[in-house]
Protein backbone atom coordinates (compact mmCIF):
# COMPACT_ATOMS: atom_id res chain seq x y z
CA UNK A 1 0.00 0.00 0.00
CA UNK A 2 1.34 3.43 -0.82
CA UNK A 3 1.00 6.77 0.92
CA UNK A 4 1.58 10.16 -0.60
CA UNK A 5 -0.60 13.13 0.26
CA UNK A 6 1.12 16.10 -1.43
CA UNK A 7 1.69 18.83 1.14
CA UNK A 8 2.75 21.19 -1.63
CA UNK A 9 5.23 23.88 -0.77
CA UNK A 10 4.84 25.28 -4.30
CA UNK A 11 1.11 26.08 -4.04
CA UNK A 12 1.55 29.81 -3.52
CA UNK A 13 3.97 30.20 -6.41
CA UNK A 14 1.75 28.25 -8.76
CA UNK A 15 -1.28 30.24 -7.69
CA UNK A 16 0.53 33.48 -8.52
CA UNK A 17 1.64 32.06 -11.86
CA UNK A 18 -1.91 31.02 -12.66
CA UNK A 19 -2.96 34.58 -13.24
CA UNK A 20 -0.53 34.88 -16.15
CA UNK A 21 -2.28 32.25 -18.27
CA UNK A 22 -5.78 32.27 -19.70
CA UNK A 23 -7.36 28.86 -19.11
CA UNK A 24 -9.11 27.07 -21.94
CA UNK A 25 -12.70 26.03 -21.47
CA UNK A 26 -13.61 22.41 -22.12
CA UNK A 27 -17.23 21.32 -22.42
CA UNK A 28 -18.64 19.38 -19.51
CA UNK A 29 -19.11 15.71 -20.36
CA UNK A 30 -22.10 14.01 -18.73
CA UNK A 31 -21.56 10.75 -16.86
CA UNK A 32 -22.95 7.61 -18.40
CA UNK A 33 -22.92 3.86 -17.95
CA UNK A 34 -21.30 2.99 -21.26
CA UNK A 35 -17.77 1.58 -21.10
CA UNK A 36 -15.31 2.26 -23.90
CA UNK A 37 -13.20 -0.70 -24.98
CA UNK A 38 -11.18 -0.34 -28.18
CA UNK A 39 -9.46 2.95 -29.03
CA UNK A 40 -11.05 4.99 -31.83
CA UNK A 41 -9.05 5.01 -35.04
CA UNK A 42 -6.72 8.01 -35.40
CA UNK A 43 -7.34 10.32 -38.36
CA UNK A 44 -5.12 9.45 -41.32
CA UNK A 45 -3.63 12.95 -41.53
CA UNK A 46 -3.09 13.38 -37.79
CA UNK A 47 0.10 15.21 -36.87
CA UNK A 48 2.69 13.37 -34.75
CA UNK A 49 1.95 13.88 -31.08
CA UNK A 50 4.54 16.26 -29.57
CA UNK A 51 4.74 14.12 -26.44
CA UNK A 52 6.66 11.57 -28.49
CA UNK A 53 9.60 13.90 -29.02
CA UNK A 54 9.57 16.37 -26.13
CA UNK A 55 11.35 15.67 -22.88
CA UNK A 56 9.54 15.65 -19.56
CA UNK A 57 9.12 18.95 -17.74
CA UNK A 58 11.52 19.60 -14.86
CA UNK A 59 9.75 22.09 -12.61
CA UNK A 60 12.11 24.43 -10.73
CA UNK A 61 9.38 25.01 -8.14
CA UNK A 62 9.34 21.41 -6.92
CA UNK A 63 10.49 21.01 -3.30
CA UNK A 64 13.62 18.99 -4.16
CA UNK A 65 14.84 21.70 -6.51
CA UNK A 66 14.97 24.13 -3.58
CA UNK A 67 16.88 21.96 -1.12
CA UNK A 68 20.63 21.70 -0.50
CA UNK A 69 22.76 21.18 -3.59
CA UNK A 70 23.16 17.42 -3.14
CA UNK A 71 19.39 16.93 -3.17
CA UNK A 72 18.72 19.52 -5.86
CA UNK A 73 21.24 17.73 -8.09
CA UNK A 74 20.03 14.19 -7.40
CA UNK A 75 16.31 14.86 -7.38
CA UNK A 76 15.49 18.44 -8.34
CA UNK A 77 16.92 18.12 -11.85
CA UNK A 78 14.55 15.27 -12.67
CA UNK A 79 10.97 15.50 -13.83
CA UNK A 80 8.42 14.89 -11.08
CA UNK A 81 4.65 14.89 -11.24
CA UNK A 82 2.66 17.77 -9.83
CA UNK A 83 0.08 16.25 -7.48
CA UNK A 84 -3.36 17.80 -7.85
CA UNK A 85 -5.45 17.35 -4.70
CA UNK A 86 -8.67 19.15 -3.69
CA UNK A 87 -7.22 20.02 -0.28
CA UNK A 88 -4.56 22.20 -1.87
CA UNK A 89 -6.26 23.03 -5.17
CA UNK A 90 -10.05 23.15 -4.63
CA UNK A 91 -12.61 23.42 -7.39
CA UNK A 92 -12.65 27.25 -7.76
CA UNK A 93 -8.86 27.44 -8.42
CA UNK A 94 -7.76 24.06 -9.74
CA UNK A 95 -8.25 24.93 -13.42
CA UNK A 96 -5.92 27.92 -13.14
CA UNK A 97 -3.34 25.97 -11.12
CA UNK A 98 -3.25 23.20 -13.71
CA UNK A 99 -3.10 25.64 -16.62
CA UNK A 100 -0.29 27.63 -14.99
CA UNK A 101 1.82 24.50 -14.55
CA UNK A 102 1.11 23.03 -17.97
CA UNK A 103 1.55 26.42 -19.60
CA UNK A 104 5.01 26.81 -18.12
CA UNK A 105 5.89 23.30 -19.26
CA UNK A 106 4.81 23.97 -22.83
CA UNK A 107 6.64 27.30 -22.83
CA UNK A 108 9.77 25.25 -22.09
CA UNK A 109 8.80 22.84 -24.90
CA UNK A 110 8.43 19.99 -22.40
CA UNK A 111 5.69 17.57 -21.43
CA UNK A 112 3.84 18.26 -18.14
CA UNK A 113 3.08 15.37 -15.77
CA UNK A 114 0.27 15.51 -13.22
CA UNK A 115 -1.17 13.15 -10.65
CA UNK A 116 -4.88 13.60 -9.96
CA UNK A 117 -5.63 12.47 -6.41
CA UNK A 118 -9.00 13.52 -5.02
CA UNK A 119 -11.46 10.62 -5.17
CA UNK A 120 -13.87 10.34 -2.22
CA UNK A 121 -12.52 8.22 0.64
CA UNK A 122 -9.02 8.47 -0.78
CA UNK A 123 -6.55 6.02 0.82
CA UNK A 124 -9.39 4.47 2.82
CA UNK A 125 -8.64 6.30 6.06
CA UNK A 126 -4.87 5.68 6.05
CA UNK A 127 -1.96 8.16 5.89
CA UNK A 128 -3.12 10.01 2.77
CA UNK A 129 -6.83 9.94 3.59
CA UNK A 130 -9.09 12.68 2.30
CA UNK A 131 -10.54 13.54 -1.09
CA UNK A 132 -13.82 15.12 -2.12
CA UNK A 133 -16.89 14.55 0.07
CA UNK A 134 -19.01 12.85 -2.61
CA UNK A 135 -19.54 12.01 -6.25
CA UNK A 136 -21.08 15.30 -7.36
CA UNK A 137 -18.25 17.31 -5.83
CA UNK A 138 -15.71 15.01 -7.45
CA UNK A 139 -17.26 15.36 -10.90
CA UNK A 140 -17.30 19.15 -10.59
CA UNK A 141 -13.63 19.13 -9.56
CA UNK A 142 -12.62 16.80 -12.40
CA UNK A 143 -14.39 19.01 -14.94
CA UNK A 144 -12.28 21.93 -13.76
CA UNK A 145 -9.07 19.87 -13.90
CA UNK A 146 -9.99 18.93 -17.47
CA UNK A 147 -10.48 22.58 -18.38
CA UNK A 148 -6.93 23.10 -17.21
CA UNK A 149 -5.51 20.21 -19.23
CA UNK A 150 -7.42 20.92 -22.43
CA UNK A 151 -4.97 21.12 -25.33
CA UNK A 152 -1.92 21.01 -23.04
CA UNK A 153 -0.51 17.60 -24.12
CA UNK A 154 -0.20 16.50 -20.49
CA UNK A 155 0.36 13.09 -18.95
CA UNK A 156 -2.05 12.37 -16.10
CA UNK A 157 -1.71 9.56 -13.56
CA UNK A 158 -5.25 9.07 -12.31
CA UNK A 159 -6.04 8.27 -8.66
CA UNK A 160 -3.18 6.18 -7.25
CA UNK A 161 -4.39 3.09 -5.35
CA UNK A 162 -8.09 3.70 -6.04
CA UNK A 163 -8.51 0.51 -8.06
CA UNK A 164 -6.37 -1.81 -5.89
CA UNK A 165 -8.29 -0.57 -2.83
CA UNK A 166 -11.63 -1.41 -4.46
CA UNK A 167 -13.56 -3.74 -2.17
CA UNK A 168 -11.34 -3.08 0.85
CA UNK A 169 -13.59 -3.10 3.95
CA UNK A 170 -11.95 0.12 5.16
CA UNK A 171 -13.33 2.00 2.14
CA UNK A 172 -16.82 3.45 2.28
CA UNK A 173 -17.39 4.50 -1.34
CA UNK A 174 -16.79 1.23 -3.20
CA UNK A 175 -20.16 1.40 -4.89
CA UNK A 176 -19.39 4.68 -6.67
CA UNK A 177 -15.62 4.40 -7.11
CA UNK A 178 -15.48 2.70 -10.50
CA UNK A 179 -18.16 4.97 -11.94
CA UNK A 180 -16.26 8.05 -10.74
CA UNK A 181 -13.01 6.75 -12.18
CA UNK A 182 -14.72 6.07 -15.50
CA UNK A 183 -16.08 9.60 -15.55
CA UNK A 184 -12.65 11.07 -14.77
CA UNK A 185 -10.91 8.89 -17.34
CA UNK A 186 -13.35 9.93 -20.02
CA UNK A 187 -13.42 13.64 -19.29
CA UNK A 188 -9.66 14.02 -18.86
CA UNK A 189 -8.94 11.98 -21.98
CA UNK A 190 -11.32 14.13 -23.99
CA UNK A 191 -9.36 17.17 -22.86
CA UNK A 192 -6.37 15.77 -24.73
CA UNK A 193 -4.48 14.39 -21.75
CA UNK A 194 -2.85 10.98 -21.88
CA UNK A 195 -4.52 9.35 -18.88
CA UNK A 196 -2.95 6.41 -17.03
CA UNK A 197 -5.34 4.76 -14.59
CA UNK A 198 -3.37 3.55 -11.61
CA UNK A 199 -3.19 -0.23 -11.28
CA UNK A 200 -1.24 -0.59 -8.04
CA UNK A 201 1.87 -2.75 -8.20
CA UNK A 202 3.00 -6.32 -8.66
CA UNK A 203 3.15 -7.09 -4.94
CA UNK A 204 -0.37 -5.86 -4.18
CA UNK A 205 -2.24 -9.14 -4.36
CA UNK A 206 -4.49 -10.71 -5.31
CA UNK A 207 -4.62 -8.93 -8.64
CA UNK A 208 -6.37 -11.48 -10.86
CA UNK A 209 -9.54 -9.38 -10.90
CA UNK A 210 -7.78 -6.08 -11.55
CA UNK A 211 -8.04 -6.13 -15.36
CA UNK A 212 -11.83 -6.31 -15.12
CA UNK A 213 -11.80 -3.42 -12.63
CA UNK A 214 -9.64 -1.40 -15.01
CA UNK A 215 -12.16 -1.99 -17.77
CA UNK A 216 -15.07 -0.97 -15.59
CA UNK A 217 -13.10 2.10 -14.47
CA UNK A 218 -12.84 3.37 -18.04
CA UNK A 219 -9.44 2.30 -19.31
CA UNK A 220 -11.03 2.13 -22.75
CA UNK A 221 -11.06 5.94 -22.74
CA UNK A 222 -7.52 6.27 -21.40
CA UNK A 223 -4.01 5.91 -22.80
CA UNK A 224 -3.36 3.06 -20.38
CA UNK A 225 -2.32 2.41 -16.78
CA UNK A 226 0.43 3.20 -14.29
CA UNK A 227 2.15 0.82 -11.91
CA UNK A 228 4.36 1.03 -8.81
CA UNK A 229 3.25 4.55 -7.83
CA UNK A 230 5.08 5.46 -4.61
CA UNK A 231 6.19 1.84 -4.26
CA UNK A 232 9.42 -0.11 -4.50
CA UNK A 233 8.93 -3.10 -6.81
CA UNK A 234 11.79 -3.73 -9.27
CA UNK A 235 11.16 -2.51 -12.78
CA UNK A 236 11.42 -6.05 -14.22
CA UNK A 237 8.62 -7.22 -11.90
CA UNK A 238 6.46 -4.30 -12.99
CA UNK A 239 7.01 -5.11 -16.66
CA UNK A 240 5.83 -8.67 -15.94
CA UNK A 241 2.82 -7.35 -14.06
CA UNK A 242 1.98 -4.92 -16.87
CA UNK A 243 2.22 -7.77 -19.37
CA UNK A 244 -0.27 -9.79 -17.34
CA UNK A 245 -2.70 -6.86 -17.21
CA UNK A 246 -2.44 -6.24 -20.95
CA UNK A 247 -3.02 -9.90 -21.82
CA UNK A 248 -6.07 -10.09 -19.61
CA UNK A 249 -7.42 -6.80 -20.93
CA UNK A 250 -7.15 -8.11 -24.48
CA UNK A 251 -9.31 -11.05 -23.42
CA UNK A 252 -11.83 -8.44 -22.28
CA UNK A 253 -11.61 -6.77 -25.71
CA UNK A 254 -9.62 -3.80 -24.45
CA UNK A 255 -6.73 -3.38 -26.86
CA UNK A 256 -3.90 -0.95 -27.50
CA UNK A 257 -3.20 -0.27 -23.83
CA UNK A 258 0.08 1.45 -22.86
CA UNK A 259 1.70 1.75 -19.44
CA UNK A 260 4.21 3.74 -17.36
CA UNK A 261 6.19 2.68 -14.28
CA UNK A 262 7.06 4.84 -11.28
CA UNK A 263 10.79 4.29 -10.64
CA UNK A 264 11.31 7.06 -8.09
CA UNK A 265 12.21 4.67 -5.24
CA UNK A 266 12.65 1.21 -6.74
CA UNK A 267 16.44 1.08 -6.99
CA UNK A 268 16.88 -1.69 -4.41
CA UNK A 269 16.97 -5.10 -6.13
CA UNK A 270 15.36 -7.01 -3.25
CA UNK A 271 12.57 -5.00 -1.61
CA UNK A 272 10.97 -6.23 1.59
CA UNK A 273 7.35 -7.18 0.99
CA UNK A 274 4.88 -5.12 2.98
CA UNK A 275 7.46 -2.60 4.22
CA UNK A 276 6.25 0.43 2.28
CA UNK A 277 6.33 3.44 4.63
CA UNK A 278 9.69 5.21 4.44
CA UNK A 279 11.57 1.88 4.37
CA UNK A 280 15.18 2.19 5.45
CA UNK A 281 16.43 -0.05 2.63
CA UNK A 282 14.83 1.83 -0.30
CA UNK A 283 17.02 3.47 -2.94
CA UNK A 284 16.30 5.92 -5.74
CA UNK A 285 15.49 4.26 -9.04
CA UNK A 286 16.03 4.92 -12.72
CA UNK A 287 15.55 8.48 -13.93
CA UNK A 288 12.22 9.39 -15.56
CA UNK A 289 12.23 9.11 -19.34
CA UNK A 290 9.69 8.45 -22.07
CA UNK A 291 10.87 5.66 -24.38
CA UNK A 292 7.80 4.46 -26.35
CA UNK A 293 9.06 0.89 -26.57
CA UNK A 294 6.02 -1.02 -27.78
CA UNK A 295 3.34 -0.71 -25.12
CA UNK A 296 5.82 0.69 -22.58
CA UNK A 297 5.69 4.48 -22.64
CA UNK A 298 8.46 4.98 -20.09
CA UNK A 299 9.48 5.64 -16.52
CA UNK A 300 8.12 8.47 -14.38
CA UNK A 301 8.85 9.85 -10.95
CA UNK A 302 5.31 10.10 -9.64
CA UNK A 303 6.27 9.94 -5.99
CA UNK A 304 8.76 12.67 -5.05
CA UNK A 305 11.97 11.12 -3.66
CA UNK A 306 12.79 12.62 -0.27
CA UNK A 307 9.17 13.26 0.70
CA UNK A 308 7.62 11.26 3.51
CA UNK A 309 4.99 8.52 3.38
CA UNK A 310 3.81 9.37 6.89
CA UNK A 311 4.98 9.33 10.48
CA UNK A 312 6.71 5.96 10.23
CA UNK A 313 10.43 5.00 10.25
CA UNK A 314 11.43 8.49 11.29
CA UNK A 315 9.39 10.36 8.69
CA UNK A 316 7.29 13.49 9.25
CA UNK A 317 3.74 13.92 8.00
CA UNK A 318 2.86 12.52 4.59
CA UNK A 319 4.22 14.57 1.70
CA UNK A 320 6.72 16.62 3.73
CA UNK A 321 10.35 16.91 2.62
CA UNK A 322 12.90 15.20 4.91
CA UNK A 323 16.70 15.33 4.49
CA UNK A 324 17.46 12.02 6.11
CA UNK A 325 14.81 10.21 4.05
CA UNK A 326 16.51 11.65 0.97
CA UNK A 327 19.89 10.50 2.32
CA UNK A 328 18.60 6.95 2.67
CA UNK A 329 17.53 6.88 -0.96
CA UNK A 330 20.99 8.09 -1.99
CA UNK A 331 22.72 5.60 0.37
CA UNK A 332 24.43 8.46 2.18
CA UNK A 333 25.06 8.90 5.86
CA UNK A 334 21.74 10.10 7.19
CA UNK A 335 21.20 13.69 8.24
CA UNK A 336 20.10 13.97 11.87
CA UNK A 337 16.90 15.85 11.06
CA UNK A 338 14.39 16.38 8.29
CA UNK A 339 15.47 19.92 7.46
Secondary structure, DSSP 8 states (H G I E B T S, - for coil): --------TTHHHHHHHHTTS-----------S----S-----TT----GGGTSEE---TTSGGGGS-HHHIIIIITS---EEE-TTTS-HHHHHHHHHHHHHHHHHTTEE-EEEE---TTBGGGSTT-B--SSHHHHHHHHHHHHHHHTTS--EEEE-TTTTTTTT-TT-S-HHHHHHHHHHHHHHHHHTT-EEEEE---TTS---TTHHHHHHHTTGGGSSEEEE-TT----HHHHHHHHHHHHHHHHHTT--S-EEEEE-TT---SS--TT--SS-TT-------EEEEETTEEEEE--S-TTB-SSSSTT--STT-B-HHHHHHHTT----SS--
